Structures are given as structure tokens and as C-alpha cells.
Amino acid sequence: MKKVLLATMLVFVAAQVSADPAVEEKYSKTCAICHAAGVAGAPKTGMPAEWEDRLAKGQEVLLKSMNEGLNAMPPKGMCMDCSDEEFMDLVKYMATAK
């Protein structure tokens, strides 16, 4: 049930997030370096199944990982000027099927 709710949320926000050129531009300059191809185990952009477990941990855990780094991802994940809100927009963008 939790996965269905999560998938529904991603579909709902996908149109809003992917339509935002600022999110797409920031993704291209930062996140795409690793997430486009899944470098070093990074969940791939547009592959919702690869994001399910991470999203299930909740926003607080995701933000902590992004701000402090996790495994091969450096702190701030190449986006030194991203706010927490921008990080969550980027996650929604990447976790949504394209």
C-alpha cells in the first residue's frame, strides 16, 4: 500500500516538476553527472523502481543523505547552492519515469 501511495504521489508531481525548466537545468548541471547512467550505484533518472526504497525512508533521511553525502555521492551531490526544497524537486524529477 505504501508503494502504491508513493507511486501515486510521484505521478501527481511529475507534471509540475518536469515542466519546470529550472529543475531540468539544475539536474543537467549537477545530478545528471551520476544519475543519468547510474554511476557508482546511483539510482537512475526515470527509473522509479530504483528510487522506491530511498523514497520510502522519508524526506528527512533523503535530505540528510543529500546534504552530507552518501556512499560515492559527495556532500550536496555537486549542487552546492541547492536548497532543501530544490533537492526534493530534483529527487521528484529523477524518481519519475520519463
C-alpha positions in Angstrom: 0.0 0.0 0.0 2.9 2.4 0.9 4.5 1.8 -2.5 1.2 2.5 -4.3 0.8 5.7 -2.4 4.3 6.7 -3.2 3.9 5.9 -6.9 0.7 7.9 -7.0 2.4 10.9 -5.4 5.3 10.8 -8.0 2.8 10.7 -10.9 0.9 13.6 -9.4 4.0 15.8 -9.0 5.7 14.7 -12.2 3.9 17.1 -14.5 4.7 20.0 -12.2 8.4 19.2 -11.6 9.3 18.0 -15.1 7.7 21.1 -16.6 9.9 23.4 -14.6 12.9 24.4 -16.7 14.9 25.5 -13.6 14.7 21.9 -12.2 15.7 20.4 -15.6 18.6 22.9 -15.9 19.9 22.2 -12.4 19.6 18.5 -12.9 21.6 18.7 -16.2 24.4 20.7 -14.4 24.6 18.6 -11.3 22.7 15.4 -10.8 22.9 14.0 -14.4 26.6 13.5 -13.9 25.9 10.3 -12.0 22.2 9.7 -12.1 21.7 9.6 -15.9 23.8 6.5 -16.2 23.7 5.1 -12.6 27.4 5.8 -11.9 28.7 4.1 -8.8 25.3 2.7 -7.9 23.4 5.9 -8.1 19.7 5.4 -8.8 19.0 6.2 -12.4 16.8 9.1 -13.5 13.5 7.9 -14.9 13.6 4.5 -13.1 11.1 4.8 -10.3 11.8 1.3 -9.1 15.4 2.3 -8.3 14.1 5.1 -6.1 11.3 3.3 -4.2 13.5 2.2 -1.2 15.1 5.6 -0.9 11.8 7.5 -1.0 10.3 5.1 1.5 12.8 6.3 4.1 11.2 9.8 4.0 12.2 13.3 3.2 14.3 13.9 6.3 16.6 10.9 5.5 16.8 11.9 1.9 17.8 15.5 2.7 20.4 14.3 5.2 21.9 12.0 2.6 22.0 14.8 0.0 23.4 17.4 2.3 26.0 15.1 4.0 26.7 12.8 1.1 26.2 9.0 0.9 28.5 6.3 -0.4 30.1 7.7 -3.6 27.9 10.8 -3.6 29.7 13.8 -2.2 28.0 16.3 0.2 25.5 18.4 -1.7 25.8 15.9 -4.6 27.5 18.5 -6.9 24.8 21.1 -6.2 26.5 23.4 -3.6 23.8 26.1 -3.9 20.7 23.8 -3.7 18.2 24.5 -1.0 16.4 21.6 0.6 13.3 22.4 -1.5 15.4 22.3 -4.7 16.9 18.9 -3.6 13.4 17.5 -3.1 12.3 18.9 -6.5 15.4 17.2 -8.1 14.6 13.9 -6.4 11.0 14.0 -7.6 12.3 14.8 -11.1 14.7 11.9 -11.1 12.4 9.4 -9.5 9.7 9.9 -12.1 9.5 7.9 -15.2 10.3 10.0 -18.3 
